Amino acid sequence: MLIKLTGGTVYDPANGINGQVRNLFIRDGRIVHSLNGATPDQEYDLRGKVVMAGAIDMHTHIGGGKVTIARNLLPEDHRADPEPRRGLMRAGCGHAAPSTLTTGYRYAEMGYTAGFEPAVLPINARQAHMEMADVPLLDVGGYVMLGSDDFFLRLLSSGTDQQLINDYVAWTIRSAKAIGIKVVNPGGISAFKFNQRMLDLDEKHVYYGVTPRQILKSLARAVHELGVPHPLHVHGCNLGVPGNVETTLNTISGIEGLPMHLTHIQFHSYGVEGDRKFSSGAARIAEAINANKNITIDVGQILFGQTVTASGDSMRQHANAGHAHPDKWVCMDIECDAGCGVVPFKYRDKNFVNALQWCIGLETFLLIEDPWRVFLTTDHPNGAPFTAYPHLIRLLMDKSFRNDMLSTVNPEAAALSTLGTLDREYSLYEIAIMTRAGAARLLGLTDRGHLGAGAAADITVYTDQADKEKMFTRPDYVFKDGELVVRNGEVVKVVWGNLHTVQPEFDSGIEARLRDYFDRYHTMKLDNFVINDWEIEGDGRSKILVHPCHQGARS
């Protein structure tokens, strides 16, 4: 199939193209330099329209046990937002925790072509992959959780050689078919089971005697030395706790220059100034990130309304259970290796804390100088459902709109925020970096997030509008691997995406040690833990795409 996209205004930061009028050519699902004189089978006139690569959500909870629990916990969320069968799309439901099919449709209808689940529990990875495989129109991938699992903590507390930890990390990534490593409240999920209710960065785990700082350094070093493109993905200590800005700053300095990605940093940027002992630490966080080029972040912006918080951080979710709205919650554990907490929550613009959280996230976006190191997320669904992204983009691109919204929130919170003094407005080029090129680079997706020759033809076309929320809500066209899947904001073809993984090398000797451990402590055998390629590709829908690691160059 030969396709020509004629005369669009292209924003392709990976190739330095900032609003240039260009033609694009697609041959059999890939972008090519030209059609070499061949007559295209299909031509689209894109004159006056904005063309970007398909958007990538690098942190969105769309698969795994906690998402399933959230869906089961909230039947009212399903009843309030039914999605009837229409056209090619099957029925679904859910605002905060939409069903799998509806998740894929809604992402595609906004111009997204990839989404990455940030918290895959290794022993439950098969279920997570099955769920992600049922999300149409999106490429997917997962970050597998380590840092509170018993096997790792035993290794670390025994003072074992780093190479053995590296082997365990690599084996886990490959076995769980993941693209990176996530650590959630390092050591804290485990400590909670030993009746510790907080675990700061340099506080020792009551049983294993190790600190979160040791956990972070060991895992960050492993990921780095294995050459995994995506740095250690860190949900830090003390999420949501006033004063946690100090913990976050110490985490940044304590990693000693190793690459690290700090996720949903808005929830880790709180000071204790003021009468209410709750204030913004966004300026201090942004200053530290601007000064430390090894650090990347996503924001985890909160937006007002009903949602559900779903996290592996059972320690913090248990602490927040009293704020549940509606008043029900779940905390659980699987195989004593990690935790899960699901707490429904409603963010209110007149609530002082919620309003200041909203301000803190936007301050962070606007104060970090390098758009290649900050990523647009709401930590779906924790800060807001992903369907709020167009509204968030307008807040970043339109100062007058942002200030209008600021005037409607709790006035005490607004008075304590510097948001109204910030003049920065994101450009289309910067939005393309945050949501496309930067995310692809961070994940090591060399053929995604850009429009150069050889890239997969994941392409989104918008009509440029002054109201950027309207613009990014309803693209004119979305192409997935060269196939037109959305026209005028409506799905016109349903295709299935790819699974992105990496396969770092390891010494197979680790498996003998793990086999003995599984036999002694787990209800699952080692051979059943490992996910085979045929389990992903056997139905003919998904394809595994393996991205290279760069071992040796990083050690």
Buried (B, 14 or more C-beta within 10 A) or exposed (E): EBBBBBBBBBBBBBBEBBBEEBBBBBBEBBBBEEBEEEEBEEEBEBEEBBBBBBBBBBBBBBBBBBBBBBBEBBEEBBEEBEBEEEEEBBEBBBBBBBBBBBBBBBBBBBBBBBBBBBBBBBBBBBBBBBBBBBBBBBBBBBBBBBBBBBBBBEBBBEEBEBEBBBBBBBBBBBBBBBBBBBBBBBBBBBBBBEEBEBBBBEBBBEBBEBBBBBBBBBBBBBBBBBBBBBBBBBBBBBBBBBBBBBBBBBBBEBBEEBBBBBBBBBBBBBBBEBEBEBBBBBBBBBBBBBEBEBBBBBBBBBBBBBBBBBBBBBBBBBBBBEBBBEEEBBBEBBBBBBBBBBBBBBBBBEBBBBBBBBBBBBBBBBBBEEBBBBBBBBBBBBBBBBBBBBBBBBBBBBBEBBBEBBEEBBEBBBEBBEBBEBEBBBBBBBBBBBBBBBBBBBBBBBBBBBBEBEBBBBBBBBBEEEEBBEBBBBBBBBBBBBBBBBBEBBBBBBBBBBBBBBBBBBEEEBBEBBBEBBEEEBEEEBEEBBBEEEBBBEEEBBBEBBBEBEBEEBE
